[in-house]
Amino acid sequence: MSTQIREISFRGHQIFVGLDVHKNSWQVSIALKEVIQKTFHMSPGSPQELKAYLNRHYPDGTYHCAYESGFCGFWIQEALTRLGITTWVYHAIDIPTSNKEKRQKTDKRDSLKIVKALRQGDCEPIYVPDKDQQKMRSLVRQRASIVKDRQRIMHRIKSHLSYYGIKCEALEWRQEWSGKHMEWLKRQAEGGQDQALDWMLRELALMRNMEKEILQQLRQISKTSTYKSAVDLLLSVPGVGLKSALVILTEIGLDFNRFSKFDRLCAYCGLMPDTKSSGETQRVGDLTHRGNRRLRCILIECAWAAMKGDPELALCYNEYKKRMTGQKAIIKIARKLLNRIRRVLNKKEIYTLVQAQ
């Protein structure tokens, strides 16, 4: 008896793929328009293996794929897109999840809920920056990490001195230690008197040198054709310096027009409050935990500085303080500052202060 081999084609059909991505493996769920086909474990997971599997089992189909944002960044999305698979990245908390899925969490359930959200169009994908912006963003974040490491070492030195009863009032409140302070610290450790302090001072010197070098790199990049015009525009806004301008441009991107509404930009920057409304009852809470915390922090810092150079913002802050706390008032100032940043970049015009009549 001869066996007849039939060829099938999924031409004109959409194939949906949900990925639960881990370091060494992927959980893959595949669905058609109306049917969940299968869920399987792919180890090791790779874009090439997934593409080969789809071509072998669902030839000629139109492939759509999605996975949660996380530790793996966007390289999977980039690789699958190059292979001809339309791929989206979802924010984990935006994916519809039942109470049962929250209490009985497994890789299989995670991949299934991703593919269901993809098939039904229930989830809005996040913005994927290009490779240049990702690398620049990583460099700016690395500088912030070095600054935090340097501050931790300074706190350890203060604690070490307190342990031995050594006091220097000038070191207690200064955020930056001058050469005079460093010389005083070196005298405490010279001659092998305090070897632990000597090693901490070496580590501090290394961190300070690294911070200077990376800042020089950022200054050079800010003068390139990609960032120079945008940086110059941002520096015209009161309260915005070079470091904060680079954080804003690398975290948001150069194109502010991708936000259709100003509220969407505020939500991205973490400057939107939680709201609960039911019937005639409306409650506005604290800032939502969603949004980019780096942008939220830098915009609030810029808002405090902007009030010193912009009398209009200072006046607004005083008016807000009459009916709310200072913490809530500065959030409103940060939103005003963000709106000015958005307007300056969209219109490509230098910011000018409002003159009193």
BELVENCOR-V560599 format. One record per residue. N is the residue number from 1. PHI is phi as a letter, one per 30 degrees, with the letter a starting at -180 (* if undefined). BURIAL is + if it has 16 or more other C-alpha atoms within 10 Angstrom, else -. D_LAST is the distance of its C-alpha to the last C-alpha in whole Angstrom. Layout:
n=N phi=PHI burial=BURIAL d_last=D_LAST
n=N phi=PHI burial=BURIAL d_last=D_LAST
This chain:
n=1 phi=* burial=- d_last=99
n=2 phi=d burial=- d_last=96
n=3 phi=c burial=- d_last=92
n=4 phi=c burial=- d_last=90
n=5 phi=c burial=- d_last=86
n=6 phi=c burial=- d_last=83
n=7 phi=c burial=- d_last=80
n=8 phi=c burial=- d_last=77
n=9 phi=b burial=- d_last=74
n=10 phi=c burial=- d_last=70
n=11 phi=d burial=- d_last=69
n=12 phi=i burial=- d_last=66
n=13 phi=c burial=- d_last=66
n=14 phi=c burial=+ d_last=63
n=15 phi=c burial=+ d_last=64
n=16 phi=c burial=+ d_last=62
n=17 phi=b burial=+ d_last=62
n=18 phi=c burial=+ d_last=60
n=19 phi=c burial=+ d_last=60
n=20 phi=c burial=+ d_last=60
n=21 phi=c burial=+ d_last=60
n=22 phi=b burial=- d_last=61
n=23 phi=d burial=- d_last=62
n=24 phi=c burial=- d_last=66
n=25 phi=a burial=- d_last=66
n=26 phi=b burial=+ d_last=65
n=27 phi=c burial=+ d_last=65
n=28 phi=c burial=+ d_last=65
n=29 phi=b burial=+ d_last=65
n=30 phi=b burial=+ d_last=66
n=31 phi=b burial=+ d_last=65
n=32 phi=c burial=- d_last=66
n=33 phi=d burial=- d_last=64
n=34 phi=c burial=- d_last=66
n=35 phi=b burial=- d_last=68
n=36 phi=d burial=- d_last=68
n=37 phi=d burial=- d_last=70
n=38 phi=a burial=- d_last=71
n=39 phi=b burial=+ d_last=69
n=40 phi=b burial=- d_last=70
n=41 phi=c burial=- d_last=70
n=42 phi=c burial=+ d_last=69
n=43 phi=b burial=- d_last=70
n=44 phi=d burial=- d_last=69
n=45 phi=d burial=+ d_last=66
n=46 phi=a burial=- d_last=65
n=47 phi=e burial=+ d_last=63
n=48 phi=d burial=- d_last=66
n=49 phi=d burial=- d_last=68
n=50 phi=d burial=+ d_last=66
n=51 phi=d burial=- d_last=66
n=52 phi=d burial=- d_last=70
n=53 phi=d burial=- d_last=71
n=54 phi=d burial=+ d_last=69
n=55 phi=d burial=- d_last=70
n=56 phi=d burial=- d_last=74
n=57 phi=c burial=- d_last=73
n=58 phi=b burial=+ d_last=71
n=59 phi=d burial=+ d_last=71
n=60 phi=i burial=+ d_last=69
n=61 phi=d burial=+ d_last=67
n=62 phi=c burial=+ d_last=63
n=63 phi=c burial=+ d_last=62
n=64 phi=b burial=+ d_last=59
n=65 phi=b burial=+ d_last=58
n=66 phi=b burial=+ d_last=56
n=67 phi=a burial=+ d_last=55
n=68 phi=d burial=+ d_last=53
n=69 phi=d burial=+ d_last=51
n=70 phi=l burial=- d_last=52
n=71 phi=d burial=- d_last=54
n=72 phi=d burial=- d_last=55
n=73 phi=i burial=- d_last=51
n=74 phi=c burial=+ d_last=51
n=75 phi=d burial=- d_last=54
n=76 phi=d burial=+ d_last=57
n=77 phi=d burial=+ d_last=54
n=78 phi=d burial=+ d_last=54
n=79 phi=d burial=- d_last=58
n=80 phi=d burial=+ d_last=59
n=81 phi=d burial=+ d_last=56
n=82 phi=d burial=- d_last=58
n=83 phi=d burial=- d_last=61
n=84 phi=j burial=- d_last=60
n=85 phi=c burial=+ d_last=59
n=86 phi=d burial=+ d_last=56
n=87 phi=b burial=+ d_last=55
n=88 phi=c burial=+ d_last=52
n=89 phi=c burial=+ d_last=51
n=90 phi=c burial=+ d_last=50
n=91 phi=d burial=- d_last=48
n=92 phi=e burial=- d_last=51
n=93 phi=d burial=- d_last=49
n=94 phi=d burial=- d_last=48
n=95 phi=d burial=+ d_last=52
n=96 phi=e burial=- d_last=54
n=97 phi=b burial=- d_last=56
n=98 phi=d burial=- d_last=58
n=99 phi=d burial=- d_last=59
n=100 phi=d burial=- d_last=63
n=101 phi=d burial=- d_last=61
n=102 phi=d burial=- d_last=59
n=103 phi=d burial=- d_last=62
n=104 phi=b burial=- d_last=65
n=105 phi=d burial=- d_last=63
n=106 phi=b burial=- d_last=65
n=107 phi=d burial=+ d_last=64
n=108 phi=d burial=+ d_last=66
n=109 phi=d burial=+ d_last=64
n=110 phi=d burial=+ d_last=61
n=111 phi=d burial=+ d_last=62
n=112 phi=d burial=+ d_last=63
n=113 phi=d burial=+ d_last=59
n=114 phi=d burial=+ d_last=57
n=115 phi=d burial=+ d_last=60
n=116 phi=d burial=+ d_last=59
n=117 phi=d burial=+ d_last=56
n=118 phi=d burial=+ d_last=56
n=119 phi=d burial=+ d_last=58
n=120 phi=d burial=- d_last=56
n=121 phi=i burial=- d_last=53
n=122 phi=d burial=- d_last=52
n=123 phi=b burial=+ d_last=50
n=124 phi=c burial=- d_last=47
n=125 phi=d burial=+ d_last=47
n=126 phi=d burial=- d_last=45
n=127 phi=d burial=- d_last=43
n=128 phi=c burial=- d_last=45
n=129 phi=d burial=- d_last=44
n=130 phi=d burial=- d_last=46
n=131 phi=d burial=- d_last=48
n=132 phi=d burial=- d_last=45
n=133 phi=d burial=+ d_last=43
n=134 phi=d burial=+ d_last=45
n=135 phi=d burial=- d_last=46
n=136 phi=d burial=+ d_last=43
n=137 phi=d burial=+ d_last=42
n=138 phi=d burial=- d_last=45
n=139 phi=d burial=+ d_last=44
n=140 phi=d burial=+ d_last=41
n=141 phi=d burial=+ d_last=43
n=142 phi=d burial=- d_last=46
n=143 phi=d burial=+ d_last=43
n=144 phi=d burial=+ d_last=42
n=145 phi=d burial=- d_last=46
n=146 phi=d burial=+ d_last=46
n=147 phi=d burial=- d_last=43
n=148 phi=d burial=- d_last=45
n=149 phi=d burial=+ d_last=48
n=150 phi=d burial=+ d_last=47
n=151 phi=d burial=+ d_last=46
n=152 phi=d burial=- d_last=49
n=153 phi=d burial=+ d_last=51
n=154 phi=d burial=+ d_last=49
n=155 phi=d burial=- d_last=49
n=156 phi=d burial=- d_last=53
n=157 phi=d burial=+ d_last=53
n=158 phi=d burial=+ d_last=52
n=159 phi=d burial=- d_last=54
n=160 phi=d burial=- d_last=57
n=161 phi=d burial=+ d_last=56
n=162 phi=d burial=- d_last=56
n=163 phi=d burial=- d_last=59
n=164 phi=c burial=- d_last=61
n=165 phi=i burial=- d_last=59
n=166 phi=c burial=- d_last=57
n=167 phi=c burial=- d_last=54
n=168 phi=b burial=- d_last=51
n=169 phi=e burial=- d_last=47
n=170 phi=d burial=- d_last=45
n=171 phi=d burial=+ d_last=46
n=172 phi=d burial=- d_last=45
n=173 phi=c burial=- d_last=42
n=174 phi=d burial=- d_last=41
n=175 phi=d burial=- d_last=40
n=176 phi=b burial=- d_last=41
n=177 phi=c burial=- d_last=44
n=178 phi=d burial=- d_last=44
n=179 phi=d burial=- d_last=47
n=180 phi=d burial=- d_last=48
n=181 phi=d burial=- d_last=49
n=182 phi=d burial=- d_last=51
n=183 phi=d burial=- d_last=53
n=184 phi=d burial=- d_last=53
n=185 phi=d burial=+ d_last=54
n=186 phi=d burial=- d_last=57
n=187 phi=d burial=- d_last=59
n=188 phi=d burial=+ d_last=59
n=189 phi=c burial=+ d_last=61
n=190 phi=d burial=- d_last=63
n=191 phi=i burial=- d_last=66
n=192 phi=i burial=- d_last=67
n=193 phi=d burial=- d_last=66
n=194 phi=b burial=- d_last=64
n=195 phi=d burial=- d_last=64
n=196 phi=d burial=- d_last=62
n=197 phi=d burial=+ d_last=59
n=198 phi=e burial=+ d_last=60
n=199 phi=d burial=- d_last=60
n=200 phi=d burial=+ d_last=56
n=201 phi=d burial=+ d_last=55
n=202 phi=d burial=- d_last=56
n=203 phi=d burial=+ d_last=55
n=204 phi=d burial=+ d_last=51
n=205 phi=d burial=- d_last=52
n=206 phi=d burial=- d_last=53
n=207 phi=d burial=+ d_last=50
n=208 phi=d burial=- d_last=47
n=209 phi=d burial=- d_last=49
n=210 phi=d burial=+ d_last=49
n=211 phi=d burial=+ d_last=45
n=212 phi=d burial=- d_last=44
n=213 phi=d burial=- d_last=46
n=214 phi=d burial=+ d_last=45
n=215 phi=d burial=+ d_last=41
n=216 phi=d burial=- d_last=42
n=217 phi=d burial=- d_last=43
n=218 phi=d burial=+ d_last=40
n=219 phi=d burial=- d_last=38
n=220 phi=d burial=- d_last=41
n=221 phi=d burial=- d_last=40
n=222 phi=d burial=+ d_last=37
n=223 phi=c burial=- d_last=37
n=224 phi=d burial=- d_last=39
n=225 phi=d burial=- d_last=39
n=226 phi=d burial=- d_last=38
n=227 phi=c burial=+ d_last=36
n=228 phi=e burial=- d_last=34
n=229 phi=d burial=- d_last=31
n=230 phi=d burial=+ d_last=30
n=231 phi=d burial=+ d_last=30
n=232 phi=d burial=+ d_last=28
n=233 phi=d burial=+ d_last=26
n=234 phi=d burial=+ d_last=26
n=235 phi=d burial=+ d_last=25
n=236 phi=d burial=+ d_last=22
n=237 phi=d burial=+ d_last=21
n=238 phi=e burial=+ d_last=20
n=239 phi=j burial=+ d_last=23
n=240 phi=c burial=+ d_last=26
n=241 phi=c burial=+ d_last=28
n=242 phi=d burial=+ d_last=31
n=243 phi=d burial=+ d_last=34
n=244 phi=d burial=+ d_last=32
n=245 phi=d burial=+ d_last=31
n=246 phi=d burial=+ d_last=34
n=247 phi=d burial=+ d_last=35
n=248 phi=d burial=+ d_last=33
n=249 phi=d burial=+ d_last=34
n=250 phi=d burial=+ d_last=38
n=251 phi=d burial=+ d_last=38
n=252 phi=c burial=+ d_last=36
n=253 phi=j burial=+ d_last=36
n=254 phi=d burial=+ d_last=35
n=255 phi=c burial=- d_last=35
n=256 phi=d burial=+ d_last=32
n=257 phi=d burial=- d_last=33
n=258 phi=d burial=- d_last=36
n=259 phi=c burial=- d_last=34
n=260 phi=d burial=- d_last=34
n=261 phi=b burial=- d_last=31
n=262 phi=d burial=- d_last=29
n=263 phi=d burial=- d_last=31
n=264 phi=d burial=- d_last=34
n=265 phi=d burial=+ d_last=32
n=266 phi=d burial=+ d_last=31
n=267 phi=d burial=+ d_last=35
n=268 phi=d burial=+ d_last=36
n=269 phi=d burial=+ d_last=34
n=270 phi=i burial=+ d_last=35
n=271 phi=c burial=+ d_last=32
n=272 phi=c burial=+ d_last=33
n=273 phi=d burial=+ d_last=35
n=274 phi=d burial=- d_last=38
n=275 phi=b burial=- d_last=39
n=276 phi=b burial=- d_last=42
n=277 phi=b burial=- d_last=42
n=278 phi=a burial=- d_last=45
n=279 phi=i burial=- d_last=45
n=280 phi=c burial=- d_last=42
n=281 phi=c burial=- d_last=42
n=282 phi=b burial=- d_last=39
n=283 phi=b burial=- d_last=39
n=284 phi=c burial=- d_last=36
n=285 phi=c burial=- d_last=37
n=286 phi=d burial=- d_last=37
n=287 phi=d burial=+ d_last=36
n=288 phi=d burial=- d_last=39
n=289 phi=d burial=- d_last=41
n=290 phi=d burial=- d_last=41
n=291 phi=j burial=+ d_last=39
n=292 phi=d burial=+ d_last=38
n=293 phi=d burial=- d_last=38
n=294 phi=d burial=- d_last=37
n=295 phi=d burial=+ d_last=34
n=296 phi=e burial=+ d_last=33
n=297 phi=d burial=- d_last=34
n=298 phi=d burial=+ d_last=32
n=299 phi=d burial=+ d_last=29
n=300 phi=d burial=+ d_last=29
n=301 phi=d burial=+ d_last=29
n=302 phi=d burial=+ d_last=26
n=303 phi=d burial=+ d_last=24
n=304 phi=d burial=+ d_last=25
n=305 phi=d burial=- d_last=24
n=306 phi=d burial=+ d_last=21
n=307 phi=d burial=+ d_last=19
n=308 phi=d burial=- d_last=20
n=309 phi=c burial=- d_last=18
n=310 phi=b burial=+ d_last=15
n=311 phi=d burial=- d_last=13
n=312 phi=d burial=- d_last=12
n=313 phi=d burial=+ d_last=16
n=314 phi=d burial=+ d_last=17
n=315 phi=d burial=- d_last=15
n=316 phi=d burial=+ d_last=17
n=317 phi=d burial=+ d_last=20
n=318 phi=d burial=- d_last=20
n=319 phi=d burial=- d_last=19
n=320 phi=d burial=+ d_last=22
n=321 phi=d burial=- d_last=24
n=322 phi=d burial=- d_last=24
n=323 phi=b burial=- d_last=27
n=324 phi=a burial=- d_last=28
n=325 phi=d burial=- d_last=30
n=326 phi=d burial=- d_last=28
n=327 phi=d burial=- d_last=30
n=328 phi=d burial=- d_last=29
n=329 phi=d burial=+ d_last=26
n=330 phi=d burial=+ d_last=26
n=331 phi=d burial=+ d_last=28
n=332 phi=d burial=+ d_last=25
n=333 phi=d burial=+ d_last=22
n=334 phi=d burial=+ d_last=25
n=335 phi=d burial=+ d_last=25
n=336 phi=d burial=- d_last=21
n=337 phi=d burial=+ d_last=22
n=338 phi=d burial=+ d_last=25
n=339 phi=d burial=- d_last=23
n=340 phi=d burial=+ d_last=21
n=341 phi=d burial=+ d_last=24
n=342 phi=d burial=+ d_last=26
n=343 phi=d burial=- d_last=23
n=344 phi=d burial=+ d_last=23
n=345 phi=d burial=+ d_last=27
n=346 phi=d burial=- d_last=27
n=347 phi=d burial=- d_last=25
n=348 phi=h burial=- d_last=26
n=349 phi=b burial=- d_last=23
n=350 phi=d burial=- d_last=21
n=351 phi=d burial=+ d_last=18
n=352 phi=b burial=- d_last=15
n=353 phi=d burial=- d_last=12
n=354 phi=d burial=- d_last=9
n=355 phi=c burial=- d_last=6
n=356 phi=d burial=- d_last=4
n=357 phi=d burial=- d_last=0
